[in-house]
């Protein structure tokens, strides 16, 4: 494997990398940096945590040092969180230059989509596990896992992913009731609060982060040792982005997905994509059952407390604000959504009627006598009628 000097980086930038613990280039850096430094177009695709950001930040900083004049580089990102993170990397790596950056939030009406046809997988250093659990016992397993990890490794950082803002808030409040140092990250929080919480998690002020998929892409927090999926992701790519928050830059990490009986097909889909079989994580079920009632009662108390804060109403307000920012009329969108739901409901009813009709026909065919018998009965009946009429 080549070193950074052989790729064309200046000594001061190589030294800056070493100060950050970046000693050797990763494959995506080794393949992308030379053409970027030569001024050629480059498109890179690599696993999560493989150093994609540094692959373009380093050559950009290198070229800027050669001609430090004016606005030099524009970086487009899919999320604000990722934009702030990339800006931070530019500031750190470009500190000897006194590099300045500016972050602008814009909405694109005609986004460009590109998808790599090459397979996207998880890194080899990641130990991928699952726990099969009934839905009603899931939270008890989560609390048991957190307790186990914090008892055995008090310096470990853990990210818990869930699928809704409300679940995220409920789990955060519930884990705090069990005295776990927990903080949340979801789209209903103001941007300022999101960055503040993320900074506290990065600084290990809080060791546990409960997040929605707003934190699944691009966030580089090297110290995360464990990722727990409270719900099984519906798409393999979401799973890959989530578990990619650990085992970054060659480090080891563990991911555990809580799987219910309804999620088996999702797990098979994930395994097909990553071409790796998830292994079962061993858990003492007796220990989980001991805390089951306490966990469920605590969760219900938290849900009642959250309802009193008008959390759902605030969520609806946030949705309306987002629609207005996108240039849409919230009321018209609500009507359109209601009409679509009505059409779906009608289609569903029509489908059920067809299925019921097919079932009745099949049932009738099983009971119906042979065709020739029907003809004989009909003939006799017709004959008797004729006789009576005669």
Buried (B, 14 or more C-beta within 10 A) or exposed (E): EEEBEEBBBBEEBBEBBEEEEBEEBBBBBBBBBBBBBEEEEBEBBBBBBBBBBBBBBBBBBBBBBEEEEEEEEEBEBEBBBBBBBBBBBBBEBBEEBEBEBEEEEEEEEEEEEEEEEEEBBBBEBBBBBBBBBEEEBBBBBBBBBBBEBBEEEEEBBBBBBBBBBBBBBBBBBBBBBBEBBBBBBBBBBEEEEBBEBBEBBBEEEBBBBBBBBBBBBBBBBBBBBBBBBBBBBEEBBBBBBBBBBBBBBEBEBBBBBBBBEEBEEBBEBBBEBBEBEBEEBEBEEEEBEEBBEEBBEBBEEBBEEBEEEEBEEEBEEBBBEEBEEEEEEBEEBBEEEEEEEEEEEEEEEEEEEEEEEEEEEEEEEEEEEEEEEEEEEEEEEEEEEEEEEE
